[in-house]
Amino acid sequence: MAIFGTILPTPENGSAPVTTYTLDTMSPVTDNAPRTSTSIFGRQFYTSSQLEHGQHTLIVGCTVTSTSSAFYF
């Protein structure tokens, strides 16, 4: 499983997004997006190892962002 998205330009005094991904009962994985002056399209935020067939739960959290900085999945 992989999560891809877009990061919009980071404002001069803003923070780049920091997101966490928790799959099933595994430890959370943190992604620190880069500060950028241009949009980044198709950026990979998360990837998991090979999963067994069946239902899984992925919890996505955003721990740092600014009101003028955005990202989309």
Sequence and secondary structure as in RCSB ss.txt:
>XXXX:A:sequence
MAIFGTILPTPENGSAPVTTYTLDTMSPVTDNAPRTSTSIFGRQFYTSSQLEHGQHTLIVGCTVTSTSSAFYF
>XXXX:A:secstr
 EEEEEE    TT    EEEEEETTS  EEEE    SS EEEEEEEE     SS   EEEEEEE  TT  EE 
